[in-house]
Amino acid sequence: MKKISPGQAIQAGWLRFKNQAALYVAFTVVYFIILTLISSGQIQDPDEILMMLQDMSVDLRESGGTLIAVGLIQLVFSIGLMFSTYKASIEGSDLFESITWSFRVSMPNFLIRFLTIRY
């Protein structure tokens, strides 16, 4: 069996995401909405669910800037660190080397994909 490099795997993953980005983003948003509704307790009354969503929208409006900043920081770190375990496990790199390699490989794709409008 032919061994592929981690860089090739990352490139293939970015191409797959690029071709169906809207699908992956929509799936993630729906997943988090469902997770929020499930974790909020066993609410059976539709009026209670509607009131809960209205309360959530008020909270989002009041602390929207902070939530966006925290979300962006979390997104950058999660994208930057996601390939470090592969580098460490496939090539036997140490922790610091695999983390820096992961940021170096993933950040140019992240910046191109999320900060510019080049599709």
Secondary structure as GFF3:
##gff-version 3
##sequence-region A 1 119
A	DSSP	alpha_helix	6	19	.	.	.	ID=ss1
A	DSSP	alpha_helix	21	39	.	.	.	ID=ss2
A	DSSP	alpha_helix	46	62	.	.	.	ID=ss3
A	DSSP	alpha_helix	64	81	.	.	.	ID=ss4
A	DSSP	alpha_helix	84	91	.	.	.	ID=ss5
A	DSSP	alpha_helix	95	110	.	.	.	ID=ss6
A	DSSP	pi_helix	111	115	.	.	.	ID=ss7
###
